[in-house]
Structures are given as C-alpha cells and as structure tokens.
C-alpha cells in the first residue's frame, strides 16, 4: 500500500452557485445512504481539472456535467488553492485510489436560469439525486466532516455574495 503522504492531490474546481436571493445550491450525493436533511450527504458541485484546462473553464464545464446547466456566470474567486485529505477509510477507494485528497480552486457564480434548467438526470450515472437552495451559513453543517473546514472558509470568503 502506498503511503498517503506520497500520493498527490487531485487538481479540482468547486462552484458556490448563488441564486437571485443569495441562497446557495447544494446537491445530495446519490452514492451515499441519505436521510432527508441528514448532514454529510450534501455538497457543492466540484470536479477535476483536465490536463491543460483553465480552472475558470473547468468550473463551468463541471456545472454543466454535474447539474445539467451552464446558466451561470463567475462573480468571484477564492484567492487561494484549498486542500483536503481523504479520511483513512476512503484512501485507496475514493478518487480512483490515486490521490490523497484534492487541491481545489473555488468560484462564486450567479445562477442565471430557472429551476427547470437544473437537470441532475442528464448524466447516465448521476452524481446527485436531489438538490435545494440553502443559506450560505448552513454549508458547513451539511458537509462531510473532512470537507467542513473548506466550507467554513467558503462561507466567510463569499459572504458578500449572499447579501
């Protein structure tokens, strides 16, 4: 088994998508056992950066792939890359077993569409099975524990967009 510290971080982007009321889009992971409203299964859209891809382009592509819409514009960017390590029980399993965690660039986006523009069913293997709008301050409590510190940072960094 590879020592976790020797594994690289996967380059990744994340989207904090705001609606016109300043609420944030969260989606429930389809691959986790979920009870309605239970913490941990809800997350922000995020995904890998392809080789040679610009993070700004990657975040728009990921929105289209994961939630079925590109009806958004970038309105902000967290100034630093953020990283998280996978917990021991997910090492060698999550992220294809090739990474220790993710190195992420996060963007704030304004949703320009309507609810019908969000389509979780377009991918043959959807990542999410439900979605909703929440207050930005609710994000950390909805996250799995190992992502909670990043969601705390994002809630502070993008607070101006929630007003």
Backbone torsions as a table, in degrees:
resi	resn	phi	psi	omega
1	UNK	NA	140.2	179.2
2	UNK	-76.3	140.4	175.7
3	UNK	-68.6	128.0	-177.8
4	UNK	-52.3	-38.1	-177.9
5	UNK	-64.5	-19.4	179.7
6	UNK	-88.5	-14.5	178.5
7	UNK	-76.9	147.1	177.8
8	UNK	-80.9	169.0	170.1
9	UNK	-90.2	142.2	177.1
10	UNK	-80.7	128.1	175.5
11	UNK	-67.7	133.1	-168.5
12	UNK	-150.3	154.5	172.3
13	UNK	-123.1	155.5	177.2
14	UNK	-136.0	151.2	-176.7
15	UNK	-120.4	123.5	169.6
16	UNK	-104.2	98.3	-172.5
17	UNK	-95.0	115.9	-178.6
18	UNK	-98.9	138.3	171.5
19	UNK	-88.3	-178.1	-175.7
20	UNK	-70.7	-8.9	177.5
21	UNK	-99.6	3.7	179.6
22	UNK	83.7	9.1	176.6
23	UNK	-87.2	161.0	-174.7
24	UNK	-113.0	139.9	177.1
25	UNK	-75.5	128.3	169.8
26	UNK	-129.3	149.9	-179.9
27	UNK	-129.6	149.4	-179.0
28	UNK	-93.9	126.6	-179.3
29	UNK	-62.9	131.8	-179.5
30	UNK	-76.3	-20.5	-175.1
31	UNK	-94.0	6.3	178.9
32	UNK	-116.1	142.6	174.4
33	UNK	-66.6	126.2	-174.4
34	UNK	-127.9	139.8	165.5
35	UNK	-107.3	141.1	-178.2
36	UNK	-51.8	124.8	177.5
37	UNK	81.1	-2.6	-179.1
38	UNK	-69.3	143.9	178.8
39	UNK	-71.5	153.0	171.9
40	UNK	103.0	-31.0	-177.8
41	UNK	-89.6	-6.7	-176.4
42	UNK	-100.3	139.6	179.2
43	UNK	-152.2	169.9	174.6
44	UNK	-86.2	152.9	175.1
45	UNK	-62.4	138.0	178.7
46	UNK	-157.7	160.2	178.1
47	UNK	-175.1	170.7	-175.5
48	UNK	-69.3	152.9	174.4
49	UNK	-96.6	123.9	178.6
50	UNK	-71.2	155.6	178.5
51	UNK	-52.1	124.2	178.5
52	UNK	77.8	1.8	-177.4
53	UNK	-84.8	140.6	175.5
54	UNK	-75.7	135.3	-179.8
55	UNK	-56.1	-36.0	-179.6
56	UNK	-65.4	-40.4	175.8
57	UNK	-68.9	-37.8	-178.9
58	UNK	-63.6	-39.2	-177.5
59	UNK	-68.0	-36.1	177.7
60	UNK	-70.3	-39.0	176.7
61	UNK	-63.0	-44.9	-179.1
62	UNK	-62.1	-39.4	176.5
63	UNK	-58.8	-46.9	-179.5
64	UNK	-62.1	-41.7	-178.4
65	UNK	-70.7	-43.7	-172.3
66	UNK	-85.4	-36.6	-176.2
67	UNK	-122.5	7.7	170.3
68	UNK	75.6	17.1	179.7
69	UNK	-142.9	146.3	171.7
70	UNK	-117.4	18.5	-178.4
71	UNK	-80.5	66.9	-177.5
72	UNK	-154.1	155.6	173.8
73	UNK	-129.9	144.8	178.6
74	UNK	-74.7	128.2	-179.2
75	UNK	-119.5	-7.3	179.8
76	UNK	-169.7	165.5	-179.6
77	UNK	-147.1	132.2	174.3
78	UNK	-67.5	134.5	-170.4
79	UNK	-71.9	-10.7	-175.9
80	UNK	-128.8	154.8	169.8
81	UNK	-72.2	139.0	177.9
82	UNK	-115.9	142.3	179.4
83	UNK	-124.2	151.9	168.8
84	UNK	-139.2	148.8	175.7
85	UNK	-99.4	141.7	174.3
86	UNK	-70.1	147.3	173.7
87	UNK	-68.2	157.8	-174.9
88	UNK	-53.4	-37.8	-177.2
89	UNK	-71.1	-12.6	178.3
90	UNK	-104.5	-12.4	177.7
91	UNK	-62.5	136.0	-178.6
92	UNK	81.7	-4.9	-179.5
93	UNK	-119.4	-62.4	-179.1
94	UNK	-68.9	155.7	178.1
95	UNK	56.9	36.3	178.2
96	UNK	69.0	8.6	179.5
97	UNK	73.8	6.2	-174.1
98	UNK	-100.0	-6.3	-173.4
99	UNK	-130.7	153.9	176.7
100	UNK	-85.8	-16.2	-177.6
101	UNK	169.8	-155.5	-177.7
102	UNK	-130.5	147.2	173.4
103	UNK	-110.3	114.0	-167.4
104	UNK	-117.9	143.0	169.8
105	UNK	-110.1	123.8	-174.7
106	UNK	-108.2	140.2	-179.5
107	UNK	-126.2	143.7	168.4
108	UNK	-94.3	134.7	179.5
109	UNK	-131.6	150.3	174.4
110	UNK	-101.9	125.7	177.4
111	UNK	-76.3	126.3	-176.0
112	UNK	-104.5	-1.6	-174.6
113	UNK	-102.8	-160.9	177.2
114	UNK	-116.9	166.8	-178.4
115	UNK	-53.2	-37.6	-178.3
116	UNK	-65.4	-17.8	178.8
117	UNK	-76.3	-15.7	178.6
118	UNK	-89.4	117.6	-174.7
119	UNK	-130.1	100.6	178.8
120	UNK	-77.8	-12.9	-173.5
121	UNK	-95.2	7.0	-177.1
122	UNK	-76.6	-30.4	178.9
123	UNK	-82.7	138.8	178.5
124	UNK	-62.6	-23.3	177.1
125	UNK	-127.7	76.5	-174.5
126	UNK	-60.7	140.4	178.0
127	UNK	-78.5	-28.2	-175.4
128	UNK	-122.6	152.5	178.1
129	UNK	-119.7	-3.3	177.8
130	UNK	-160.5	159.6	177.0
131	UNK	-149.2	162.6	177.6
132	UNK	-163.4	168.0	175.0
133	UNK	-101.4	136.7	179.3
134	UNK	-135.7	163.4	173.1
135	UNK	-68.3	142.0	179.6
136	UNK	-53.4	-37.7	-178.2
137	UNK	-67.0	-17.5	178.5
138	UNK	-79.5	-17.1	-173.4
139	UNK	-51.3	-53.7	-175.4
140	UNK	-56.7	-37.9	-178.5
141	UNK	-69.7	-20.9	-179.4
142	UNK	-87.8	-16.7	-172.1
143	UNK	-81.1	154.4	169.5
144	UNK	-63.2	150.1	-173.7
145	UNK	-53.8	-37.8	-176.5
146	UNK	-74.9	-13.7	175.4
147	UNK	-100.1	-9.8	-175.5
148	UNK	-56.6	-42.8	179.0
149	UNK	-60.3	-36.1	177.3
150	UNK	-67.7	-42.0	-180.0
151	UNK	-65.7	-32.6	173.9
152	UNK	-61.4	-46.4	179.4
153	UNK	-61.7	-44.4	-178.7
154	UNK	-65.2	-39.7	179.0
155	UNK	-60.4	-37.1	177.5
156	UNK	-77.2	-44.2	-175.3
157	UNK	-64.6	-37.6	-174.6
158	UNK	-106.0	16.3	-177.7
159	UNK	-57.2	-34.3	-178.6
160	UNK	-62.5	-28.9	-178.2
161	UNK	-78.3	-14.4	-179.6
162	UNK	-85.8	-8.0	-176.8
163	UNK	-85.7	NA	NA
